[in-house]
Amino acid sequence: MLRWTVGVVVVLLVVAGLGYGYFRYQWSKVVSNPCTTCVAAANGAPYNVLLIGSDTRVGETAAQAQQFGNQSNAGGQRSDTIKIVHVDPAAGTASSLSIPRDTYVTLSGMATDSPLSSHNKINAAFGSGGSVATGADALIQTIQNTFGIPISHYIAINFFGLEDAVNALGGINMDFPYPVRDHNTGTGVNESGLDITQTGCQVLNGQQALALSRSRYFQYYSGGRWIQDPTSDLGRIQRQNLIISASLDKAKSTYNPFRLNALLTSVVHDFSKDDALSPNDLYSLAERYKAFSGSQLQAYTLPTDPGRSSVAGDVEVVRPDEASQLITQFLGGNSVTVSTPPLSAYGEPLTFTVPATTAPTAAPVATAAPATAKGTATVAPAAPAPPKIPAFDPRPC
């Protein structure tokens, strides 16, 4: 019995070692770039990871070009999804903050030969750097200068990465209260291919999950007619958060080292990262958060209002005091300091104030050119709660 027990333990250790070795081998295939703007976190301290959803068409197949467009009609790269994940390893908690892609800011870290205006939508920062590496640096620098959120790591993933990841998980479970589609009333085109005709709890494959995450012209069928979600990109952010929640639930219910290896193998060519993010980091996170469920992830969205800029067109204008409160809460009570505040629709720097909970005098954290009534906010309200999920959106099940 002793020999048999020892033999079983040895076999398990060998299998586990081979699994981890294979994991490291697959990790070595991921494109890694130096991150000159990343801020290293102290060992065991909370830190922030920037998740970049890139719309680049580089490396797509002919079938994918039919679905997403190609370099000739949709060239370049933009960060159409910008999410920051705040990780506290000691507490075992995590939360996310989504920045709407049309948020009006001053871009930092732009390439010297960039034709873009520095007053622009934040998603242009990723393209202003030129390559993925310099684009990530430019976006990180813009976020840190505009919102005071230090970024320690980044992961950039393309369309195909989400599709492959969901397929590697065996699909995700979503409950649809209504049939839904993605229908641009202006062109009559289903932009993302989303077309869910059945209601109730069902398994979405990678293509369906990607279509749901990309849908900006989301419609649901109720009372004999199709009804449009009026929130456009903001509604899309909420649905992306629901997809992440469902993916966490599926990963939790099926977690094992081999599943982690299969997941990494499926997306290894679909994402890039900073070179300081090691396989040990990811493996440790997977072990630490293997019991973490989607409902435990607090998902916030930066508070903004729609506006119209003469430079960048339709933009989202930050509500500075609500944003300051929210970011402070998101960072665990640490107040923010910014050097290039977000912009009003008129291109004027807005003024962030320190929340009253950390500085009762509400002294300004970042001041720029004298602000006018159009660009000043003086009363600091309480930080907004995570947005409520509309009744027409699907939910994890």
N, C-alpha and C positions, 0 to 999 in steps of 0.2 A: 504493500500500500504506500509505503514511504517512497519507494523508487518510482511508483506510478505517479504519485503526487508531484514529486520533483520533476519528472518527465513532462507532465502537463504544464507546470509553471515555466519550464525552459521553452517549450513550444510556444506558449503565449508570449513570452518575452521576445522570442525570435520574430514572431509574426508582428508584434507591436513595433519592434525595431525596424523591420523591413517596411512596415507601413509608414513610419515616420521618415525613414530614408527616402521612400518614394515621394512623400510629401515635399521634402526638401528639394528633391530632384525636379519636381514639377514647378516648385516656387522659383527655382533658378531660371526657368524659361520666361518668367514675367519680365517685361521691360521695366527697368528701374532707372530713375534719373536723380541726379543730385537736386536737392531742394534748398536753394540758397536763402529762401525766406522763411522756412519752417523754424519753429521755436521748440527746442528740446524741452521736454517736461522732466521734472525730478522723478527719480525712481519711485514707483508706487503712487505718484500724485495724479490727480485728474488731468486729462488732456483732451484735445479736440482733433478730430479727423475730418477732413474735407472730402466729401463724396461728390465727384463731378460726373454728371451724365453728359457725355459728349455726343454731338450729332454728326461727327465725322463719318464720311462714307469710305474712307480708306480701308482696303482689304476686304470689301464685301464681295459676295458671289453674284453671278448674273441674276439669280432669283431674288437676292436681297436688293439688288439695284432696282428691280421692278417694283419692289415693295416700298423702298425708302428713297428712291432717287439715286443719282450717282454724282461723281465729282464735277461733271460738266453742268448739271442743273442744280446742284446743292453742294457746291464746293466749300472748302475752308472748314473751320470748326468753331462751334459755339458751345458754351456750357448751358444747355437748356434745362438742366437740373442741377441745383446747387443746394446741397444739404450738409450741415455741420453736425457731427455726432459728438456729444460730450460724454466721455467715458470716465467713470470713477471706479477703478478696479477694486479699491479697498471696500467700498460700499456695495459693489456689485450692481450699480445702477447705470442707466444710460438714457439720454434724451437727445432729440434731434431738433434742429432749427433750420427751416427752409427759407431761402432768400429768393423771392420771385425774380425770374430772369430779366424782367423789364425794369428792375429797380434803378432809379436814376442816380448816378454817382460820378465822381471823378476817378477815372482809371489811373492806376499806378503801374509802374513796371512795364510800360509799353515799349515795344521795339522802336528804335530810333527812326526807322524807315516806315513805321506804321502810318497808313493813310487815314486812320480813324481819328475822330475828335476825342479829346480826353474827357469831355462831358458826354457821357454815353450810358447805355444800358449796361448793367453789370455783366451780362453774359458775353458782351463784346470783349471783356478783359482776356478771356481764354484764347480768343482768336488774335488779340493784339500782340501776343508774345511771339507768334510765328509757329513754333513747334509745340508739341504736347508739353515738353519739359518747361520751356520758357513761358508757355501759356499758363501752365499751372502756377508757376512762380508769380506771374502777373496777377492772376486771380487771387492768390493767397495774399499778396501784398495789398491789393485793393481792399479785400475784406478786413485785413488787420488795420489798415489806415482809416477805413471808413467806419468800422463798427467796433474796433478795439478787441476783436476776438483772436487770441493767439492760436495758430494752427501748427500742430506738431507733425502731422502726416497727411498725405492725400492719396486718394485712389481715384483714377479716372477710368470710367467704363463706357463702352460704346453700346449701340443698340443691341448688337448680337450677344453681348455679355449677359444682359438681363434675360434674354430669351433662353440662352444656354443654361444659365444658373437655375431657372425655374424648371427646365426639363430635367436637369440633374437631380433636383429635389423630388422628381416624380410628379410635378405639378403642384399648384396651391389651391386651397379650398376657399371659395368665395360664394356668399349668399346674395343673389340678385333679387330685390323686391319687384323689379320691373324689367322687361326687355330693354336693352340699351344698344345704342349705336353711336358712331362718331360721324356727324353729317354737317358739312359746311353748307349752310343755306345759300351762300353767295355763289358757290361753284357747283353745288349739287353733288359733290364728291365726298365719299367716305375717306377721310384723310388718313386714318391709321389702320383701317380694316376692322375696327371693332364692330362686332355684330353678334350680340348674345340674344338669342330668341327665346330661350327657356328661362323661367324664374326658379328660385330656390337655390339650395346649396349644390354646388357643382365644382368639378375639378377643371381649372384652367391650365392649358399647356403654355409653353413659353411664348408662342406667337400671340396667343390671346392675352396673356398678362402684359406683354409689351404693348399691344394695341390699346389696352385699357390705360396703361401708364402714359401713353402719348396723346390720348384723346383730349383735344382742346375745344371741340365742338360737340361735346357730350350731350346726347338726348336720351330721354327715357319715355316709354310708351305708357300712357295712363289715360283713362277716360275716353278711349277711342282716338287719341291723337298723340303725336310726338311733341314733347315739351323740351325746350332748350335749357341747359344749365347756363345761367347768365354770367357765371363767375370766370369762365374761360380758364386762363392759366392758374388762377388761385384754386379753382375746383380740381384741376389736374394735380396740383400739389397734394391736396387731401387724398385723392385716389392713389397717388404714389405711396403715401404714408400707409394706406390700408394694405397695399400690396406688400410693403415691407413687413407689416405686422403679420400678414398671412404667411409670408416666407419664414419669419422667425418661428411661428407656431409649427410649421412643417419641419423646419430644421430641428426644433426641440423634440418633436415626436419621433423623429427617425434618426437622431444623432448617434453616430459612431465614427471612429477614425476612418473607416473605409468610405463612409458617405462624404466626409470632409475631403478625402483624397479625390473621390469622383467629382465633387463639386469644383475643386481647384483644377482638375484635369480638363473639365469642360469649358472653363472660362480663361485658361491661362493665356490665350492669345487675344483676349478681348479687353484686357485692362492693363493699365500701367500704374506705377506707384513711385513714391520717393524711396531712395535707396536705404534710408534708415529704418524702414519698416521690414523687420526680419521675419523668417519663418517661425522663430521662437515666439515672437510677439503674437502672431496670428494664432499659433497653436495654443498658447497660453490663454488668449482671449476666448477661443473656442471652448477650452476646458472650463474657464471661469464662468462663461455665460451659457453653457449648454442647457441649463434649466430656465433660461430667460425666455419669457413668452412675449408675444406681440403686444398684449395689453399692458405690459409693464413699461413699454417705451412711450415716454411723454413726447408727443410730436407738436412742435410749435411752428408757426409761420410768422415771419417778420411783418408787423402791421404796416400796411401801405394804403394809399388812396390812388385811384386812377388820375392821370393828368396828361396834358398835351404839351410837349416841348417843341420849340421851333427848330431845335438841333436834332433830336432823336425821335421825334414823332410821339406816338402813344407810349407813355411811361407809367411806372408805379412810383409814387412819391412817398417816402418814409414818413410816418408819424413819429417825430423825433423823441418825444418824451415817453410815449408808450414803448417805443423800440428800446430806449435806454433802460427802462424798467424791466422789460422782457429779457434783454441780453444779460443784465445783472443777475436776474433770477436764473437764467439758463446756465450761467457760469458759477452758480453756487454762492452768490452773494458778493462776488468781486465786481467792483465798479469798473466802468470802461473809460478809456482815454483814446480819443481819435485825433488824427491830424488833418484828414481831409473829409469833413462831414458830408453826408449825403446831400443831394441837391433838391431844391424846390423845382417846380415845373418851369420857373423862370431862370434856372441855372444859378440861383443864389445858394450859398452854403446854409444849411439848417443848423440849429444850435442844439446840441445834446446837453442835458443837465444830469447831474448826479442824483440818483433817487434819494428821497428824503430818509429812507431807512439807513443809508450809509453816510449821508451828509445832510443834516437837517437844514443847513442854509441853502441847499440846492445850488451850490456854486457851479459855474459852467465847467464842464470837462474839456470841451473843445470850443473855442471861439474862432470865428473866421471874420470875414468882412462884416461891418455893421449890418445887422439883419433888419429887414422891414417887416411889416405885418404879414407879408406873404410868406416869410421864411422864419418866423420866430414862434416858438412855443414856450410858454412860461409856466404852465401848471403841469405838474407831473402826476398823472393818474396812476392807479394801480396797474401792474403788469397784466396783460390780457391772459385769460385761461386758454388752454388748447382749444382750437375751433371745434364746434359741434359738427358732427357728421350729418350731412343732409339726408333726409329720409330716402332719397332716390339713389344714393350711392350704395354699392355693394359692400358687404362686411365680411371679415374672415369668419369661417364657420368650421 
